[in-house]
Amino acid sequence: MGEKKKLLIIQTSGTGTPERTAAPFYIATSASTMDMDVTIVFTINGSTIVKKGAAEKVFIKPGSNQSLKVFLDQAVENGVKLIVCYPSLELHDIKKEEIIPEVSEIIGGAALVDMAFEADRVLTF
């Protein structure tokens, strides 16, 4: 059996655009259940999603009782790896201690470029 296909999802949308936040998690979870190695990297405004308590306050549809945290948890439960870009943390004055524990790594731009070249496919949101 061959190596798992690698999917890299770059999430640039954050808490300010809630309607754009769930799809990356949904796609990541779906790909992971299809036996793919899936990573979401949060950069630019995407880093606002991984600040502690933020995903619980984001609702994709006004009036919904299902927060973004539900989608995030499903992705993590299915093996999706979450990474955040260091410069985007600085952009939003988010400290390392304020990041959710589900984030496994903080990276810079060079690491993101390497990940993109190693991935079979890259999606951006």
C-alpha positions in Angstrom: 0.0 0.0 0.0 1.3 3.5 -0.9 1.9 6.5 1.2 -1.0 8.6 2.3 -1.9 11.6 0.2 -1.1 14.9 1.9 -3.6 17.7 1.9 -2.6 21.1 3.2 -5.3 23.6 4.0 -4.3 27.2 4.5 -6.9 29.0 6.6 -6.6 32.8 6.2 -10.2 33.6 7.3 -10.9 34.3 10.9 -13.5 35.2 13.5 -14.4 38.4 11.6 -15.8 36.3 8.7 -17.6 33.4 10.4 -19.3 32.2 7.2 -15.8 31.3 5.8 -14.6 29.4 8.8 -16.4 26.0 8.9 -15.6 24.8 5.3 -11.9 24.2 5.9 -12.7 22.0 9.0 -15.4 20.1 7.2 -13.2 19.4 4.1 -10.3 18.5 6.4 -12.4 16.0 8.4 -13.8 14.5 5.2 -10.3 14.1 3.7 -9.0 12.6 6.9 -11.8 10.0 6.9 -10.7 9.1 3.3 -7.3 8.2 4.8 -5.4 11.3 3.9 -2.8 13.1 6.0 -4.4 16.5 6.6 -3.0 19.7 8.1 -4.6 23.0 8.5 -2.3 26.0 8.9 -3.9 29.2 10.3 -2.3 32.4 9.0 -3.3 36.1 8.6 -6.7 36.3 10.2 -7.1 32.5 10.6 -5.0 32.7 13.7 -7.9 34.4 15.5 -9.7 31.0 15.4 -7.2 29.2 17.5 -7.2 31.7 20.3 -8.6 30.1 23.4 -12.4 30.6 23.6 -12.7 32.1 20.1 -14.2 29.0 18.3 -16.9 28.7 20.9 -18.1 32.3 20.0 -18.2 31.8 16.2 -21.4 30.7 14.7 -21.5 30.1 10.9 -25.1 31.0 10.6 -26.8 33.6 12.7 -29.2 32.0 15.2 -27.5 28.6 15.0 -26.6 26.8 18.2 -23.6 25.0 16.6 -20.4 26.9 17.0 -17.2 26.5 15.1 -15.8 24.6 18.0 -17.9 21.6 16.9 -16.2 21.5 13.5 -12.8 22.0 15.0 -13.3 19.2 17.5 -14.5 16.8 14.7 -11.4 17.6 12.7 -9.0 16.9 15.6 -10.9 13.7 16.5 -10.3 12.5 13.0 -6.6 13.2 13.1 -6.3 16.6 11.4 -3.2 18.4 12.5 -3.6 22.1 13.4 -0.6 24.5 13.0 -0.5 28.3 13.4 1.8 30.8 11.7 3.9 32.8 14.1 3.8 36.2 12.3 0.0 36.0 12.2 0.0 35.6 16.0 2.0 38.8 16.3 -0.4 40.5 13.8 -3.2 39.9 16.2 -1.2 40.2 19.5 -2.0 36.6 20.4 0.5 35.1 22.8 1.6 31.4 22.7 -0.2 30.8 26.0 -3.5 32.0 24.5 -3.5 29.3 21.8 -5.7 26.2 22.1 -3.9 23.0 23.1 -5.1 21.3 19.8 -2.5 23.4 17.9 0.6 21.1 17.6 3.1 23.6 16.2 3.9 27.2 15.6 5.8 27.8 12.3 7.2 30.6 10.1 6.9 31.3 6.4 9.7 29.0 5.3 8.1 26.0 7.0 4.8 26.8 5.3 6.5 26.9 1.9 8.1 23.6 2.6 4.8 22.1 3.6 3.2 23.4 0.5 5.8 21.7 -1.7 5.5 18.4 0.2 1.7 18.3 -0.1 -0.1 16.6 -2.9 -2.7 19.3 -2.9 -3.1 22.7 -1.2 -6.4 24.4 -0.6 -6.8 28.0 0.7 -9.7 29.6 2.5 
